[in-house]
Amino acid sequence: MQNLLKNLAASLGRKPFVADKQGVYRLTIDKHLVMLAPHGSELVLRTPIDAPMLREGNNVNVTLLRSLMQQALAWAKRYPQTLVLDDCGQLVLEARLRLQELDTHGLQEVINKQLALLEHLIPQLTPFSVASRVGWN
C-alpha cells in the first residue's frame, strides 16, 4: 500500500502522503476531502458530505434519503462507491477496493469517480439548489 500511495502522490505532483495517528491519509482534491484508510485487505475511500437538507430537525428527510439511495443503486454497476451514514448520522460517499488488485491508475480512476459523484450529489443537498429547482429564487 505504501508504494501505491507513493506513486499516487508522484502522479498528482504532491509530496508523499502521511497518515494520521489512526492510519488515515487525508487528501484534499478539488476542495473535497478524500480519506484513504487500509482496512484488512481493502483500501477504503471515504468522503463526508455536508448535507443540511438531509436533516429535518432531529429527523432524517426520508424522501431525500430514498432518492439518494436510488441514485446509488443506479450507479452501482459502474462505480464502486456507495452512500452510507456514519455513526454520527453524517452522509458519507465510500468505496472499498481490494488492495491486491489495485494499481495507481485504478486508484486514480476511483478517486476521479468519487469526485464526479460528489459534484453530482452536493447540489442536491444544499438549500440554495433545492430552492432554485422548485422555483423559490
VENRAWO-V801610 format. One record per residue. N is the residue number from 0. RES is the residue in one small letter. PHI is phi in radians with two decimals (* if undefined). PSI is psi as a letter, one per 40 degrees, with the letter a starting at -180 (NA if undefined). OMEGA is omega in radians with two decimals (999 if undefined). Layout:
<<N:RES:PHI:PSI:OMEGA> <N:RES:PHI:PSI:OMEGA>>
This chain:
<<0:m:*:d:3.13> <1:q:-1.03:d:3.11> <2:n:-1.12:d:3.13> <3:l:-1.03:d:-3.13> <4:l:-1.25:d:3.08> <5:k:-1.11:d:3.12> <6:n:-1.16:d:3.10> <7:l:-1.10:d:3.12> <8:a:-1.02:d:3.14> <9:a:-1.10:d:-3.11> <10:s:-1.20:d:3.10> <11:l:-1.58:e:-3.13> <12:g:1.24:f:-3.11> <13:r:-2.05:i:3.03> <14:k:-1.22:i:3.11> <15:p:-0.97:i:-3.13> <16:f:-1.31:i:3.13> <17:v:-2.14:h:3.14> <18:a:-1.39:i:3.04> <19:d:-1.43:a:-3.07> <20:k:-1.11:d:3.12> <21:q:-1.55:e:3.14> <22:g:1.46:e:-3.11> <23:v:-1.71:h:3.06> <24:y:-1.68:h:-3.10> <25:r:-1.97:h:3.13> <26:l:-1.98:i:3.00> <27:t:-1.94:h:-3.12> <28:i:-2.25:h:-3.11> <29:d:0.88:f:3.11> <30:k:1.22:e:3.11> <31:h:-1.94:h:3.07> <32:l:-1.45:h:3.04> <33:v:-2.11:h:3.14> <34:m:-1.75:h:3.11> <35:l:-2.04:h:-3.13> <36:a:-2.53:h:3.04> <37:p:-1.24:i:3.09> <38:h:-2.50:g:-3.06> <39:g:1.14:b:-3.13> <40:s:-1.61:e:-3.10> <41:e:-2.05:i:2.93> <42:l:-1.93:h:-3.11> <43:v:-1.84:h:3.05> <44:l:-1.78:h:-3.13> <45:r:-2.37:h:3.03> <46:t:-2.31:h:3.06> <47:p:-1.20:i:-3.11> <48:i:-2.07:h:3.05> <49:d:-1.26:h:-3.03> <50:a:-2.28:g:-3.10> <51:p:-1.07:d:-3.13> <52:m:-1.33:e:-3.13> <53:l:-1.36:e:-3.11> <54:r:-1.81:h:2.99> <55:e:-2.15:g:-3.02> <56:g:1.19:b:3.11> <57:n:-1.64:e:-3.10> <58:n:-1.88:i:3.09> <59:v:-1.65:h:3.05> <60:n:-1.27:g:-3.02> <61:v:-1.11:d:-3.14> <62:t:-1.10:d:3.13> <63:l:-1.17:d:3.12> <64:l:-1.07:d:3.11> <65:r:-1.08:d:3.12> <66:s:-1.07:d:3.13> <67:l:-1.11:d:-3.14> <68:m:-1.17:d:3.08> <69:q:-1.12:d:3.09> <70:q:-1.12:d:3.13> <71:a:-1.08:d:3.09> <72:l:-1.13:d:-3.12> <73:a:-1.15:d:-3.11> <74:w:-1.55:e:-3.04> <75:a:-1.03:d:-3.13> <76:k:-1.32:d:-3.08> <77:r:-1.85:d:-3.04> <78:y:-2.24:i:3.09> <79:p:-1.42:e:-3.07> <80:q:-1.37:i:3.00> <81:t:-2.48:i:3.07> <82:l:-1.78:h:3.09> <83:v:-2.38:i:2.97> <84:l:-1.83:h:3.14> <85:d:-1.36:a:-3.10> <86:d:-1.05:d:-3.14> <87:c:-1.63:e:-3.13> <88:g:1.47:e:3.12> <89:q:-1.48:h:3.11> <90:l:-1.27:h:-3.10> <91:v:-2.35:h:2.99> <92:l:-1.60:h:-2.99> <93:e:-2.34:i:3.02> <94:a:-2.32:h:3.09> <95:r:-2.03:h:-3.05> <96:l:-2.14:h:3.08> <97:r:-1.32:h:-3.11> <98:l:-1.03:d:-3.08> <99:q:-1.06:d:-3.07> <100:e:-1.76:e:-2.97> <101:l:-1.78:h:3.00> <102:d:-2.14:i:-3.07> <103:t:-1.05:d:-3.14> <104:h:-1.08:d:3.13> <105:g:-1.09:d:3.11> <106:l:-1.14:d:3.09> <107:q:-1.07:d:3.12> <108:e:-1.08:d:-3.13> <109:v:-1.16:d:3.09> <110:i:-1.11:d:3.09> <111:n:-1.08:d:3.08> <112:k:-1.13:d:3.11> <113:q:-1.03:d:-3.13> <114:l:-1.15:d:3.12> <115:a:-1.11:d:3.12> <116:l:-1.14:d:3.09> <117:l:-1.06:d:3.13> <118:e:-1.10:d:3.09> <119:h:-1.36:d:-3.03> <120:l:-1.39:d:-2.98> <121:i:-1.00:d:3.12> <122:p:-1.05:d:3.13> <123:q:-1.31:e:-2.99> <124:l:-1.95:e:3.14> <125:t:-1.93:i:-3.08> <126:p:-1.00:d:-3.10> <127:f:-1.08:d:-3.08> <128:s:-1.21:d:3.10> <129:v:-1.18:d:3.13> <130:a:-1.08:d:-3.11> <131:s:-1.21:d:3.13> <132:r:-1.26:d:-3.13> <133:v:-1.80:e:3.02> <134:g:1.45:f:3.14> <135:w:-1.67:f:-3.07> <136:n:-1.76:NA:999>>
